[in-house]
């Protein structure tokens, strides 16, 4: 069952990494879906280069400066997706510069997924909670941070 999908810049041809992130995404969403007893959920993962990541950050977060390795944009509530079953949580954008660091990509995928689920790290308490859940999900996926 394909619960997450991966889109890449056309120059990125790392099929093994894409397949493994799909598998991990499916595992994480299965664990979350089981816990919440909710409809099936899925998300998109998009690999972009530095310039496109900067442009997204500037346009949607109104921030400039250092590169971001991950950006997450939740799907608006009740956004129509005719013909699709389940709930689209949104999109996670990963910097393609990190394709050589698989463990970091796993961590950033989990981090982005938590943002799609509404978690933030605006306050210390929120950061600690998010980090605890990240560790649990990464462990469930069979990886270490």
PENORKA-V165051 format. One record per pair of residues at least 24 apart in sequence whose C-alpha atoms are under 6 Angstrom apart, sorted by sequence separation. I is the first residue (numbers start at 1). GAP is how many residues later the second one is. If there is no record, write none. Layout:
I&GAP ; I&GAP
//
This chain:
70&24 ; 69&25 ; 69&26 ; 89&27 ; 4&38 ; 6&38 ; 8&38 ; 3&39 ; 4&39 ; 5&39 ; 6&39 ; 7&39 ; 8&39 ; 9&39 ; 4&40 ; 6&40 ; 72&40 ; 74&42 ; 41&45 ; 43&45 ; 40&46 ; 41&46 ; 42&46 ; 43&46 ; 45&46 ; 47&46 ; 49&46 ; 39&47 ; 41&47 ; 42&47 ; 43&47 ; 44&47 ; 45&47 ; 46&47 ; 47&47 ; 48&47 ; 49&47 ; 43&48 ; 45&48 ; 47&48 ; 48&48 ; 47&49 ; 24&117
//
